[in-house]
Amino acid sequence: MTNRYDVNIAGYALTVMSERSAEHMARLAETLNGRVREIQRSGGTSNYLHIVMLAAMELADEVLTLRDDVEALRKERIGLQDLDRRSKDLLATLDSVLK
């Protein structure tokens, strides 16, 4: 079920439609606003649109990095499973030769 939420991002009120919970939407807004505040403190720009875009880019970068990390772990797990299978095959072969 899609719900309507009012959120405030960098001082701008937005109405968002989402199937997520109110708590989740509040966390999203809080996360983005926290990043906006960090960028504002750094003093790189005073243009709110630029600040919000920079914050969104930083968060998107984190998402992509985490996705890459998850993919690397998935490949490592598959590699370990293959190594485990090969080890079992080798042990079975050695066992049959030694009998």
N, C-alpha and C positions, 0 to 999 in steps of 0.2 A: 504494500500500500504506500503510495506516495504522500508525503507530508509536506507542509509548507512551514518554513522556518525563517524567522527574521534574524539576520546576523549583522554584526558590525565589523567591517574590515577597514582598518586605518581611518576610522572616523566616518566611513560611508556606510549607510544602512542598505542592506541588500535583502531581498526575499529570495529564498532558495527552495526549490522543490527537490526532495530526495526521499529515498526509501530508508535511509539511515536513521538512527535514533537521534533524539534531541541531544543526548549526551555526546554522541559522536560529532554532530555538527558543531556543538560548543567547543569541543576539543580541536576541531579543524580551525575554527575561527581564532581560538586562543593560540594555536601553533603559528598561524600566519601572522597574527598581530604581534606575537613575540619576536618573530623574525623581522618584521617591519621596525619594531622598536630598536633592535640591534643595529639595523642599517642606519636608522636615524641617528643613533648615538655615534656611529662612525663618522658622520658628517660629510659623506661623499656627495650627497645631493639633497636638495630641499624639495624637489618636485615629487609630490606624493605618488603620481602615476609611476614614475621611475623607481621609487622606493618599493612599491608593491610589486612591480615587475621583477626587480632584483631579488626580492624575497621569494617570489614564486620560482624564479630560476634556481636559487639556492636549494629550495625544497625539491624541485624536480631533479636537480643534480644528485641529491641524497637518494631519491627514489631509484634513479638509474644505477647508481653505485651499489645500492642494496640488491637490486635485481641482478646485476652482474655477479655479486658475491653469492647470491643464492644459486645462480646457474653454475658457478664454479664449484660450489659445494655439491650440487646435484651430480655434476660430471665426476667429481672426486668419489662420491658414494658409488656411482656406477662402476668406476674403475676399481674400487675396493671390492665390490661384489664380484666383478670379473676375476680379480686376483684370488678371491676366496674360492671361486669355482675352479680355477686352474689349479690351486693348491690341493683341493680335494681330488681332482682328476689325477694329479701327480702322485698323491698318496695312494690312491686306489691302484694306479699302475705299478708303483713300487711294491705294494702289498701283494699284487697278483704275481709279480716276478719273483718275489722272495718266497712264495709258497711252493 
